[in-house]
Amino acid sequence: MSLFQQEATEETEVAEKTKTWLTAALASMRGSFCEFLGFMPLIFGTAILLTTAPTQLNFAAEPDPRMVAPPNAVRGRLPSIAPTPARDAAKTFRVLDGFRMDLLAAEPLVASPVAMAYDENGRAYVCEMRDYPYTDKAHHQRNQENPTDAAIGTVRLLEDTDGDGVFDQSTVFADGLSWPTGVACWKGGVFVAATPDIWYLKDTDGDGKADVRIKVFTGFRKLNVQAVMNNLVWGLDNHIHGAGGSNGGQIRPGDKPDAKPLVMTRNDFRFDPVTEQFELLSGGARFGGTFDDWGHRFLCDIRNPAQHVVLPQRYLARNPYLATPSPLHDMAESGDQLPVYRISQPELWRVLRAERWAGERDIVMPRSELVGAGVVTSSSGITSYRGAAYPQNYRDNIFVCECAGNLFYRLQVTPDGPTFKATRVDGKAEMVASTDNWFRPVNFVNAPDGTLHVVDMYRENIEHPWSIPDDIHAAVDLESGRERGRLWRLAPQNFTPRKPPRLGHATTVELVATLENPNSWWRETAQRLLFERQDQSAVPALRKMVKRGRTAQARVHALWTLAGLNRLNDEDVLAGLKDQAAGVRENAVKLAELQLGTARVPRAVEASRRDSSGGTPNEARQRRTLPDALIKLASDSDARVRFQLAFTLGEFLSSEMGSAPASGAASGAPAASTTGVRREGASNSGRGARAPQSISERAAEALATIARRDAADSWIRTAVLSSVPETSDQLLTRLLADAKFTASPAAAEMYRQLAQIVGIRGKDDEIQHTLEAARQANALLEVALGVGEGLKRAGHSLRQSAAPRFVDALLDQGRDTALAEAPLDTRLKAIQVLAYDDFERVREALTILLAPKQPQEIQRAAVMALGSFSQPEVAKLLLSGWRTYTPAIRSDVINALLDARSRIHALLDAIEGGLVPANQVPFARRAALLRTAGAMTKEQLNRIFVGPATARKEVILKYQAALSMKGDVARGRKVFETACATCHRAGDLGKDVGPNLATIR
C-alpha cells in the first residue's frame, strides 16, 4: 500500500467513524429536558454542556483554548472534495421561480474572483483574491499581521468579443496586488481596493494591461483577511464608497507618507475621485455594500445578513453631548441561529470542529460554530437588485451570499419608518443552492443586461484560518482551488443575452437620456460619465429632467449630476422638494444643505455659484424661498423625508448661529489641504448669508414639529437630538409649552434625552431655565431625572446644580416619597431621583429600602440607585443583606458589583468568605473577568472559579446513565422554567435574552 493509499484509508476511517459516532449519539441522546424542548442534541458533548465543570478558562495573554489541539487530535490530512467541471456545474444548482444559472466565465479565464465592475463598454474588471487566506501557511500566525504572505492578487479584464453574452477574452490587467477586494471605474481606468492600499490603474496604450499605477491612499491595516476594506461602489453623491471592514488603519495619501493620518476604526468611507478627499462614514461591517435607488446604504456582517446605515456619522459628530446608539439597524433577523437551507453536505472539518467545540463547557461560542451546517455564518456580498430583467416583485429585493452553505438567498425590503425591514420570501428554500461544496458565491453586481451576475470564488474551503483549531487547520487545504473561479448570470425565464453596451461612445445628450433607463447600471454609468466629462452643455437637459423626468430615479440622478457639475441652483432644489416622489424629496433636502452653505460642495475645487448667487430680485426671492420650502416639509407624510429634514435643520440652525456644523476641524480631522483626507462632512465652502431671524425661529419650530410627531421613533428622535448641541434647552422649553404633547406617552423619553444634554453641558442658566419650564408644565420629575443623569455623567450631582429652589425640594421630596406608603410607581420614580443626589444625603434612605420588608421592586430599584454611586462603601451596603435577598435581587447585586472595577474585590472576598456562592456569578462574566484581570486578581479568580481539573471521562461516566432513562416532558418543563426560562425561550415559555433553545433540533 502506498503512502497516499494509506493516508486515504485513514481519512476514510476517520470520516466513517465520525459519521457512525454522530449517528449513534443522535439516536441515543434523550431525556426529560430534551423531550420537553422537542430536540435531540447534535453531539454527545451538548448533553453535558450545562453540567460539566470548566477545566481552564481563556486568559487574554495565553493561547486560545478553542484552537489548541486536544489529545485526540486529527492526524494527517482530511479527505478532499473533488471539484465539478465547469461544463457540468449548472446541473448542481437548485434554482427557484423558473430562473436559471448561466455560466459567463470559468477557469482559466478567471480565478478566485471576489468583486467585479463593468465599465461603460461592458468590459468586466474582476478582483482575483488569489492570496486568500494566505500564501505562506508554514509561517502564518494567528491574530497578527503576516508579512511573509506574497502579493499575488490580480485584476482581470474580461471581454465578450462576439456579443453572445459570455466572456471569451481574458487579460491580466494588473498583478502584484495584496488582497484585492473592490473595483470602481473612473476615466478609462479603475480604482482598486487592495489592502493596505487603494490604487488607480489605467491602460493608456490599448494592450489591456495597466501601465499607469498610482497609489492613491495607504494605511489600511492588513490584519484579518475577512475584515479588510472592500466593495468600491459609486454613490448618487458622485463619490466612490467602500466598506471599511473592522481592521481599521491610519489612512494617508499614497504620495504623502509623512502626512498626519486619519485614524480609521470601525468605519466605512468614501472619497472624491477628482480631489481625492477621503472621509469616514458610519458602518464598519464585513464584506459587502450596496445602495438602493435613493442612496440608502445597506451592509452585511457575518451573522447580520442585512443592515441599514441609518445614522450618518457627520451628523452625529456635531453633538458631542449625545449618547448615540449604533448607526446600523438590522433590517433582517440576525444572530447565530438564523436557518439556511443548504442542499450540500457539510464538510467533514466543519462537523469535527462543531463536535469538539460543542463538547467543551469552558468555551463560549456562537451556535453557528457549534453545528456543522444549517445556520447563517458567512453573510457577504449584499446587493439590492435594481435591474429590469426580473419580474416586478423582485425589484428592490436584497440578495445575500452564504458561501459556507453553497447558496444565496433573497430578502424582501419594506419601509419601516425611517429605516426598513427585510424578510425571507422563499420559505424553507433558497433562491439558488448547489450540491457542489466548491460553489462559493461571495458577491453580486447589477449588470448591464439587467440581471444579477454572481461572483463565485469556487474554492474547496472558505474559512478564516484563525477560526479553525490547529490540528484541523493542519489537516485541510485552505488554498485549494486558488486557480479556479466562476462567474454566473442569474437569468429569468426566456432571457436572451444582449450585446455589450457602448456608452463610452455616447453623446452628452444620449447620456442625459440614459438617466431614464430602468436598469440601474445604465443610469449610474451615465451619471459617472457626465461627471467625468464635466460637459456644461448637459445642464439645460438636466434641468428639464429635474422637473419633467419620466421616472423619479431619473429626477434624482439629474439633481445629483447637476451638483457634480457645480450647476445646481435653488430652483432645481425647490423642484425636488416639491416632487411627488418621497425619494426625490429626501434627496432634495440633502442637496439643500449645499445651497444654504451648510455643507461642503462635492468638488473641492469649487466653481463659482453662477446659478445660485447674485443680486437679481428673482434670485433673492429664491434664497428666501428655499428655507421656506424646507420648513414646510416638517409635516411631510413620509418618515424618511422628515428624518432627513431633522438632520438638515440642524445644519441650517448651526449656520444661522454662525457655528460650524459637523466640520473636520470640529471633529479633530486633519486639514484637507495638507493631507487629502478628512472626516465625513468636512466643509471647504463658505457660509451662506445669515437668514432673517424669523426664518431661524421657523426652522426651530419645524424641528419641534418633527419632535412632537415622531418622538416615539428612536431614529428620528436621535436625528432631532443631534441637531441641538447648543440649543437643547430651547427645544425642550418649546416642547414643554405644548400641554398635549407633554401628556403623550412619547414625551417622557424625548424630555429625558434633551434634559440629559442640558445636564452634560452644565450651564447654570440653561439648567435653571429648563427646570422652571418643567415645573410650569408639571413635568419637573421627568426633566429633573434627565438633567440629573447628564450632570452625573459630567461628574456632578443634581443637588450641586444652579437651581436649588427647585432641586432641593425635589430631592428631599423624592427621599420622603421613596420611604413613604405611596403607590409603587410613585416610589420607584422617587428612587430614581435619589440616584442623582449626593451620596451622603441618600445613603441611609437607600439602606432602608434594601430591607427585606420592602417589596422586591423597591429593593431592586434601590440596588440600581446604589450601584450608580462610586463610593467604596457601596459594595458593603449591597452585600449587607445578601442572605435575605431573592434570586432576582442577588442577580442585580452581582451585576452592580461587577460593573465597577473598584467593587470586584469586595465580591471575590465575599465568595471566598462563604457569603456568596461562586455559582451566582454568570459564566460569561467570569470569562470576561479572567480576560481583563491583573495577575493578583486572576490568581484569586482561579482559586474561586476554576479549582482542580475534573477529568472529562469521569464527567461522561457520571451522566452516561441518563441515556437509558425515559424522558418526562412535565418534569423537563419544570426544569426549563426553573433553570432556563429567565434567559431562553422554548415555545410560549421564557424570555428572548439568550438563544431560543427550540431552534436546536
ZIVEN-V52568 format. One record per residue. N is the residue number from 0. RES is the residue in one small letter. PSI is psi in radians with two decimals (999 if undefined). Layout:
[[N/RES/PSI] [N/RES/PSI]]
This chain:
[[0/m/2.24] [1/s/2.83] [2/l/-0.72] [3/f/-0.76] [4/q/-0.68] [5/q/-0.77] [6/e/-0.71] [7/a/-0.69] [8/t/-0.76] [9/e/-0.70] [10/e/-0.72] [11/t/-0.71] [12/e/-0.72] [13/v/-0.79] [14/a/-0.78] [15/e/-0.72] [16/k/-0.73] [17/t/-0.78] [18/k/-0.80] [19/t/-0.76] [20/w/-0.79] [21/l/-0.74] [22/t/-0.77] [23/a/-0.72] [24/a/-0.75] [25/l/-0.67] [26/a/-0.53] [27/s/-0.29] [28/m/1.78] [29/r/3.10] [30/g/2.91] [31/s/-0.81] [32/f/-0.77] [33/c/-0.64] [34/e/-0.74] [35/f/-0.78] [36/l/-0.31] [37/g/0.48] [38/f/2.86] [39/m/2.25] [40/p/2.65] [41/l/-0.70] [42/i/2.86] [43/f/-0.61] [44/g/-0.54] [45/t/-0.53] [46/a/-0.48] [47/i/0.21] [48/l/-0.71] [49/l/0.01] [50/t/-0.25] [51/t/2.29] [52/a/2.51] [53/p/2.55] [54/t/-0.56] [55/q/2.46] [56/l/2.93] [57/n/1.87] [58/f/2.48] [59/a/-0.63] [60/a/0.05] [61/e/2.88] [62/p/2.51] [63/d/2.04] [64/p/-0.35] [65/r/-0.46] [66/m/-0.21] [67/v/2.31] [68/a/2.33] [69/p/3.04] [70/p/-0.64] [71/n/0.87] [72/a/2.74] [73/v/2.31] [74/r/2.58] [75/g/-2.73] [76/r/2.41] [77/l/2.67] [78/p/2.48] [79/s/2.80] [80/i/2.30] [81/a/2.45] [82/p/2.81] [83/t/2.25] [84/p/2.55] [85/a/-0.62] [86/r/-0.38] [87/d/-0.07] [88/a/-0.62] [89/a/-0.45] [90/k/-0.29] [91/t/-0.13] [92/f/2.51] [93/r/2.01] [94/v/2.36] [95/l/2.86] [96/d/0.50] [97/g/0.04] [98/f/2.95] [99/r/2.83] [100/m/2.00] [101/d/2.26] [102/l/2.18] [103/l/-0.60] [104/a/2.64] [105/a/2.98] [106/e/2.45] [107/p/0.11] [108/l/-0.47] [109/v/2.60] [110/a/2.35] [111/s/0.83] [112/p/2.49] [113/v/-0.30] [114/a/2.69] [115/m/2.78] [116/a/2.50] [117/y/2.32] [118/d/-3.11] [119/e/-0.26] [120/n/0.33] [121/g/0.19] [122/r/2.49] [123/a/2.21] [124/y/2.13] [125/v/2.20] [126/c/2.13] [127/e/1.88] [128/m/1.15] [129/r/-0.41] [130/d/0.25] [131/y/2.39] [132/p/-0.15] [133/y/3.02] [134/t/-0.09] [135/d/1.32] [136/k/-0.62] [137/a/-0.55] [138/h/0.14] [139/h/2.31] [140/q/2.54] [141/r/2.60] [142/n/0.61] [143/q/2.86] [144/e/2.54] [145/n/1.56] [146/p/-0.23] [147/t/-0.14] [148/d/2.41] [149/a/2.53] [150/a/1.55] [151/i/0.22] [152/g/2.68] [153/t/2.85] [154/v/2.18] [155/r/2.41] [156/l/2.04] [157/l/2.46] [158/e/2.55] [159/d/1.68] [160/t/-0.34] [161/d/0.05] [162/g/0.39] [163/d/0.11] [164/g/0.14] [165/v/2.40] [166/f/2.41] [167/d/-0.04] [168/q/2.33] [169/s/2.31] [170/t/2.39] [171/v/1.82] [172/f/-0.71] [173/a/2.51] [174/d/-3.03] [175/g/0.49] [176/l/2.61] [177/s/2.09] [178/w/1.00] [179/p/2.17] [180/t/0.09] [181/g/2.54] [182/v/2.43] [183/a/2.39] [184/c/2.56] [185/w/2.07] [186/k/0.89] [187/g/-0.07] [188/g/-2.83] [189/v/2.52] [190/f/2.41] [191/v/2.23] [192/a/1.98] [193/a/1.52] [194/t/2.25] [195/p/0.26] [196/d/2.82] [197/i/2.17] [198/w/2.68] [199/y/2.16] [200/l/2.42] [201/k/2.48] [202/d/2.03] [203/t/-0.15] [204/d/0.09] [205/g/0.23] [206/d/0.08] [207/g/0.11] [208/k/2.43] [209/a/2.13] [210/d/-0.15] [211/v/2.22] [212/r/1.76] [213/i/2.20] [214/k/1.94] [215/v/-0.82] [216/f/2.70] [217/t/2.88] [218/g/0.01] [219/f/2.31] [220/r/2.26] [221/k/1.48] [222/l/-1.44] [223/n/2.07] [224/v/-0.36] [225/q/0.27] [226/a/0.52] [227/v/2.82] [228/m/2.62] [229/n/3.01] [230/n/1.32] [231/l/2.16] [232/v/2.56] [233/w/2.42] [234/g/2.90] [235/l/-0.48] [236/d/0.23] [237/n/0.49] [238/h/2.74] [239/i/2.20] [240/h/2.56] [241/g/2.56] [242/a/2.26] [243/g/-0.22] [244/g/-2.67] [245/s/0.11] [246/n/-0.50] [247/g/-2.80] [248/g/3.14] [249/q/1.77] [250/i/2.27] [251/r/2.78] [252/p/2.52] [253/g/-0.44] [254/d/0.19] [255/k/1.27] [256/p/-0.35] [257/d/0.05] [258/a/2.66] [259/k/2.21] [260/p/2.73] [261/l/2.03] [262/v/2.12] [263/m/2.21] [264/t/-1.85] [265/r/1.43] [266/n/2.79] [267/d/-3.10] [268/f/2.90] [269/r/2.77] [270/f/2.65] [271/d/2.08] [272/p/-0.32] [273/v/-0.91] [274/t/-0.24] [275/e/0.60] [276/q/2.26] [277/f/2.28] [278/e/2.49] [279/l/2.50] [280/l/2.84] [281/s/2.55] [282/g/-2.29] [283/g/0.55] [284/a/-2.72] [285/r/-2.01] [286/f/1.89] [287/g/2.64] [288/g/2.34] [289/t/2.80] [290/f/2.67] [291/d/-3.03] [292/d/-0.34] [293/w/0.13] [294/g/0.14] [295/h/2.35] [296/r/2.31] [297/f/2.47] [298/l/3.00] [299/c/2.67] [300/d/3.14] [301/i/-0.92] [302/r/0.30] [303/n/1.60] [304/p/-0.53] [305/a/1.97] [306/q/2.43] [307/h/2.26] [308/v/1.74] [309/v/-0.75] [310/l/1.90] [311/p/2.40] [312/q/-0.64] [313/r/-0.53] [314/y/-0.71] [315/l/-0.62] [316/a/-0.34] [317/r/-0.23] [318/n/1.60] [319/p/-0.18] [320/y/-0.09] [321/l/2.17] [322/a/1.79] [323/t/2.56] [324/p/-3.12] [325/s/2.40] [326/p/-0.14] [327/l/2.48] [328/h/2.23] [329/d/1.78] [330/m/-0.67] [331/a/2.86] [332/e/2.53] [333/s/2.93] [334/g/-2.99] [335/d/0.30] [336/q/0.23] [337/l/2.20] [338/p/2.54] [339/v/2.71] [340/y/1.39] [341/r/2.74] [342/i/0.02] [343/s/2.79] [344/q/2.45] [345/p/2.52] [346/e/2.58] [347/l/-0.70] [348/w/-0.59] [349/r/-0.72] [350/v/-0.79] [351/l/-0.76] [352/r/-0.80] [353/a/-0.75] [354/e/-0.73] [355/r/-0.85] [356/w/-0.64] [357/a/-0.42] [358/g/0.01] [359/e/1.94] [360/r/-0.54] [361/d/0.20] [362/i/2.15] [363/v/2.03] [364/m/2.66] [365/p/2.62] [366/r/-0.52] [367/s/-0.36] [368/e/-0.07] [369/l/0.06] [370/v/2.68] [371/g/-0.42] [372/a/2.96] [373/g/-0.07] [374/v/2.77] [375/v/2.25] [376/t/-0.02] [377/s/0.81] [378/s/2.33] [379/s/2.87] [380/g/0.42] [381/i/2.29] [382/t/2.26] [383/s/2.11] [384/y/2.16] [385/r/0.54] [386/g/-3.00] [387/a/0.15] [388/a/-0.39] [389/y/2.86] [390/p/2.73] [391/q/-0.57] [392/n/-0.09] [393/y/-0.18] [394/r/2.26] [395/d/0.19] [396/n/2.59] [397/i/2.31] [398/f/2.41] [399/v/2.35] [400/c/2.54] [401/e/1.42] [402/c/-0.52] [403/a/-0.47] [404/g/0.08] [405/n/0.86] [406/l/2.94] [407/f/2.77] [408/y/3.06] [409/r/2.72] [410/l/2.44] [411/q/2.20] [412/v/2.25] [413/t/2.56] [414/p/2.56] [415/d/1.47] [416/g/-2.32] [417/p/-0.03] [418/t/-2.67] [419/f/2.85] [420/k/2.57] [421/a/2.11] [422/t/2.62] [423/r/2.56] [424/v/-0.12] [425/d/0.36] [426/g/-2.41] [427/k/0.88] [428/a/2.86] [429/e/2.71] [430/m/-0.82] [431/v/2.22] [432/a/2.63] [433/s/2.57] [434/t/-0.13] [435/d/2.01] [436/n/-0.30] [437/w/-0.27] [438/f/1.98] [439/r/1.34] [440/p/2.22] [441/v/-0.24] [442/n/2.91] [443/f/2.95] [444/v/2.40] [445/n/1.95] [446/a/2.88] [447/p/-0.47] [448/d/0.10] [449/g/0.06] [450/t/3.04] [451/l/2.30] [452/h/2.37] [453/v/2.25] [454/v/1.96] [455/d/1.85] [456/m/-0.43] [457/y/1.28] [458/r/2.68] [459/e/-0.70] [460/n/2.41] [461/i/1.94] [462/e/2.60] [463/h/2.25] [464/p/-0.39] [465/w/-0.11] [466/s/0.22] [467/i/2.28] [468/p/2.62] [469/d/-0.79] [470/d/-0.67] [471/i/-0.67] [472/h/-0.73] [473/a/-0.37] [474/a/-0.08] [475/v/2.72] [476/d/1.76] [477/l/-0.11] [478/e/-0.03] [479/s/2.16] [480/g/0.16] [481/r/-0.58] [482/e/0.17] [483/r/2.80] [484/g/2.67] [485/r/2.60] [486/l/2.38] [487/w/2.73] [488/r/2.18] [489/l/1.75] [490/a/2.42] [491/p/3.07] [492/q/2.47] [493/n/0.42] [494/f/2.37] [495/t/2.14] [496/p/2.62] [497/r/2.78] [498/k/2.64] [499/p/2.59] [500/p/2.88] [501/r/0.89] [502/l/-0.35] [503/g/-0.37] [504/h/0.06] [505/a/2.59] [506/t/2.93] [507/t/-0.74] [508/v/-0.74] [509/e/-0.64] [510/l/-0.74] [511/v/-0.75] [512/a/-0.54] [513/t/-0.32] [514/l/-0.26] [515/e/0.05] [516/n/2.42] [517/p/-0.25] [518/n/2.25] [519/s/-0.60] [520/w/-0.74] [521/w/-0.76] [522/r/-0.83] [523/e/-0.70] [524/t/-0.69] [525/a/-0.76] [526/q/-0.73] [527/r/-0.78] [528/l/-0.67] [529/l/-0.68] [530/f/-0.73] [531/e/-0.81] [532/r/-0.50] [533/q/0.72] [534/d/1.87] [535/q/-0.23] [536/s/-0.22] [537/a/-0.29] [538/v/-0.86] [539/p/-0.76] [540/a/-0.63] [541/l/-0.73] [542/r/-0.71] [543/k/-0.69] [544/m/-0.60] [545/v/-0.68] [546/k/-0.58] [547/r/0.35] [548/g/2.51] [549/r/-0.41] [550/t/2.68] [551/a/-0.63] [552/q/-0.71] [553/a/-0.70] [554/r/-0.65] [555/v/-0.81] [556/h/-0.68] [557/a/-0.74] [558/l/-0.85] [559/w/-0.53] [560/t/-0.71] [561/l/-0.71] [562/a/-0.70] [563/g/-0.45] [564/l/0.04] [565/n/0.64] [566/r/0.22] [567/l/2.30] [568/n/3.06] [569/d/-0.65] [570/e/-0.66] [571/d/-0.82] [572/v/-0.72] [573/l/-0.70] [574/a/-0.70] [575/g/-0.68] [576/l/-0.45] [577/k/0.07] [578/d/2.60] [579/q/-0.35] [580/a/2.22] [581/a/-0.64] [582/g/-0.60] [583/v/-0.78] [584/r/-0.73] [585/e/-0.80] [586/n/-0.59] [587/a/-0.60] [588/v/-0.76] [589/k/-0.79] [590/l/-0.42] [591/a/-0.48] [592/e/-0.64] [593/l/-0.75] [594/q/-0.50] [595/l/0.03] [596/g/0.45] [597/t/0.12] [598/a/2.80] [599/r/2.61] [600/v/2.56] [601/p/-0.39] [602/r/2.30] [603/a/-0.62] [604/v/1.58] [605/e/2.20] [606/a/2.78] [607/s/2.52] [608/r/1.27] [609/r/-0.44] [610/d/0.04] [611/s/0.13] [612/s/-3.11] [613/g/-3.13] [614/g/0.23] [615/t/2.65] [616/p/-0.68] [617/n/-0.75] [618/e/-0.68] [619/a/-0.71] [620/r/-0.71] [621/q/-0.63] [622/r/-0.51] [623/r/-0.54] [624/t/-0.59] [625/l/-0.86] [626/p/-0.66] [627/d/-0.77] [628/a/-0.66] [629/l/-0.82] [630/i/-0.65] [631/k/-0.47] [632/l/-0.06] [633/a/-0.39] [634/s/0.33] [635/d/2.60] [636/s/-0.27] [637/d/2.24] [638/a/-0.62] [639/r/-0.51] [640/v/-0.81] [641/r/-0.66] [642/f/-0.88] [643/q/-0.67] [644/l/-0.65] [645/a/-0.69] [646/f/-0.83] [647/t/-0.65] [648/l/-0.60] [649/g/-0.69] [650/e/-0.74] [651/f/-0.78] [652/l/-0.62] [653/s/-0.75] [654/s/-0.56] [655/e/-0.60] [656/m/-0.14] [657/g/0.23] [658/s/2.66] [659/a/2.31] [660/p/2.39] [661/a/0.77] [662/s/2.87] [663/g/-0.69] [664/a/-0.70] [665/a/-0.52] [666/s/0.10] [667/g/0.24] [668/a/2.61] [669/p/2.70] [670/a/2.45] [671/a/-0.58] [672/s/-0.30] [673/t/-0.47] [674/t/-0.36] [675/g/0.05] [676/v/2.57] [677/r/3.01] [678/r/2.80] [679/e/2.34] [680/g/0.03] [681/a/2.43] [682/s/2.33] [683/n/0.32] [684/s/2.78] [685/g/2.93] [686/r/2.55] [687/g/2.95] [688/a/2.52] [689/r/2.18] [690/a/2.80] [691/p/2.66] [692/q/-0.62] [693/s/-0.62] [694/i/-0.74] [695/s/-0.77] [696/e/-0.71] [697/r/-0.59] [698/a/-0.73] [699/a/-0.69] [700/e/-0.61] [701/a/-0.71] [702/l/-0.70] [703/a/-0.64] [704/t/-0.78] [705/i/-0.72] [706/a/-0.75] [707/r/-0.80] [708/r/-0.63] [709/d/0.39] [710/a/-0.49] [711/a/-0.25] [712/d/2.02] [713/s/-0.56] [714/w/-0.83] [715/i/-0.61] [716/r/-0.73] [717/t/-0.70] [718/a/-0.76] [719/v/-0.82] [720/l/-0.60] [721/s/-0.38] [722/s/-0.06] [723/v/0.92] [724/p/-0.54] [725/e/-0.15] [726/t/0.50] [727/s/-0.62] [728/d/-0.62] [729/q/-0.74] [730/l/-0.72] [731/l/-0.76] [732/t/-0.71] [733/r/-0.73] [734/l/-0.65] [735/l/-0.46] [736/a/-0.17] [737/d/1.75] [738/a/-0.65] [739/k/-0.77] [740/f/-0.71] [741/t/-0.57] [742/a/-0.13] [743/s/2.65] [744/p/-0.51] [745/a/-0.25] [746/a/-0.64] [747/a/-0.80] [748/e/-0.67] [749/m/-0.77] [750/y/-0.75] [751/r/-0.78] [752/q/-0.67] [753/l/-0.77] [754/a/-0.58] [755/q/-0.72] [756/i/-0.74] [757/v/-0.77] [758/g/-0.74] [759/i/-0.70] [760/r/-0.62] [761/g/0.43] [762/k/2.13] [763/d/-0.78] [764/d/-0.62] [765/e/-0.72] [766/i/-0.81] [767/q/-0.82] [768/h/-0.75] [769/t/-0.81] [770/l/-0.59] [771/e/-0.78] [772/a/-0.67] [773/a/-0.68] [774/r/-0.77] [775/q/-0.48] [776/a/0.12] [777/n/0.66] [778/a/0.48] [779/l/-0.71] [780/l/-0.89] [781/e/-0.77] [782/v/-0.70] [783/a/-0.63] [784/l/-0.75] [785/g/-0.80] [786/v/-0.76] [787/g/-0.71] [788/e/-0.75] [789/g/-0.77] [790/l/-0.72] [791/k/-0.69] [792/r/-0.53] [793/a/0.04] [794/g/0.34] [795/h/3.02] [796/s/2.78] [797/l/-0.60] [798/r/-0.51] [799/q/0.06] [800/s/3.08] [801/a/0.33] [802/a/1.05] [803/p/-0.56] [804/r/-0.43] [805/f/-0.84] [806/v/-0.80] [807/d/-0.81] [808/a/-0.70] [809/l/-0.79] [810/l/-0.73] [811/d/-0.72] [812/q/-0.65] [813/g/-0.74] [814/r/-0.79] [815/d/-0.72] [816/t/-0.67] [817/a/-0.58] [818/l/-0.19] [819/a/3.01] [820/e/1.09] [821/a/2.94] [822/p/2.59] [823/l/-0.82] [824/d/-0.69] [825/t/-0.75] [826/r/-0.68] [827/l/-0.72] [828/k/-0.69] [829/a/-0.68] [830/i/-0.63] [831/q/-0.70] [832/v/-0.66] [833/l/-0.48] [834/a/-0.31] [835/y/0.18] [836/d/3.08] [837/d/2.44] [838/f/-0.80] [839/e/-0.48] [840/r/-0.43] [841/v/-0.02] [842/r/-0.88] [843/e/-0.74] [844/a/-0.78] [845/l/-0.57] [846/t/-0.76] [847/i/-0.68] [848/l/-0.21] [849/l/-0.17] [850/a/2.59] [851/p/-0.34] [852/k/-0.23] [853/q/2.63] [854/p/2.61] [855/q/-0.69] [856/e/-0.67] [857/i/-0.77] [858/q/-0.76] [859/r/-0.68] [860/a/-0.65] [861/a/-0.69] [862/v/-0.78] [863/m/-0.74] [864/a/-0.79] [865/l/-0.72] [866/g/-0.33] [867/s/-0.21] [868/f/2.69] [869/s/0.03] [870/q/2.48] [871/p/-0.58] [872/e/-0.10] [873/v/-0.73] [874/a/-0.75] [875/k/-0.74] [876/l/-0.73] [877/l/-0.63] [878/l/-0.23] [879/s/-0.57] [880/g/0.39] [881/w/-0.79] [882/r/-0.33] [883/t/-0.10] [884/y/2.60] [885/t/2.88] [886/p/-0.69] [887/a/-0.73] [888/i/-0.72] [889/r/-0.73] [890/s/-0.74] [891/d/-0.72] [892/v/-0.78] [893/i/-0.82] [894/n/-0.71] [895/a/-0.65] [896/l/-0.66] [897/l/-0.38] [898/d/-0.18] [899/a/2.09] [900/r/-0.58] [901/s/-0.25] [902/r/-0.06] [903/i/-0.74] [904/h/-0.61] [905/a/-0.69] [906/l/-0.80] [907/l/-0.69] [908/d/-0.67] [909/a/-0.59] [910/i/-0.83] [911/e/-0.50] [912/g/-0.06] [913/g/-0.01] [914/l/-0.80] [915/v/2.15] [916/p/2.45] [917/a/-0.55] [918/n/-0.01] [919/q/-0.31] [920/v/2.08] [921/p/2.56] [922/f/-0.74] [923/a/-0.63] [924/r/-0.62] [925/r/-0.82] [926/a/-0.71] [927/a/-0.70] [928/l/-0.78] [929/l/-0.59] [930/r/-0.51] [931/t/-0.11] [932/a/2.68] [933/g/3.09] [934/a/-0.82] [935/m/-0.76] [936/t/-0.68] [937/k/-0.67] [938/e/-0.75] [939/q/-0.70] [940/l/-0.71] [941/n/-0.67] [942/r/-0.69] [943/i/-0.85] [944/f/-0.48] [945/v/-1.05] [946/g/-2.95] [947/p/2.51] [948/a/2.46] [949/t/2.23] [950/a/2.31] [951/r/-0.65] [952/k/-0.70] [953/e/-0.71] [954/v/-0.77] [955/i/-0.78] [956/l/-0.64] [957/k/-0.66] [958/y/0.01] [959/q/-0.53] [960/a/-0.43] [961/a/-0.36] [962/l/-0.48] [963/s/0.01] [964/m/2.62] [965/k/2.34] [966/g/2.59] [967/d/1.86] [968/v/-0.73] [969/a/-0.77] [970/r/-0.67] [971/g/-0.67] [972/r/-0.72] [973/k/-0.70] [974/v/-0.77] [975/f/-0.79] [976/e/-0.65] [977/t/-0.79] [978/a/-0.37] [979/c/-0.47] [980/a/-0.33] [981/t/-0.34] [982/c/-0.38] [983/h/2.71] [984/r/2.47] [985/a/1.99] [986/g/-2.20] [987/d/0.16] [988/l/2.55] [989/g/-3.08] [990/k/2.66] [991/d/1.04] [992/v/-0.93] [993/g/-3.01] [994/p/2.57] [995/n/1.95] [996/l/-0.37] [997/a/-0.22] [998/t/-0.16] [999/i/1.55] [1000/r/999]]
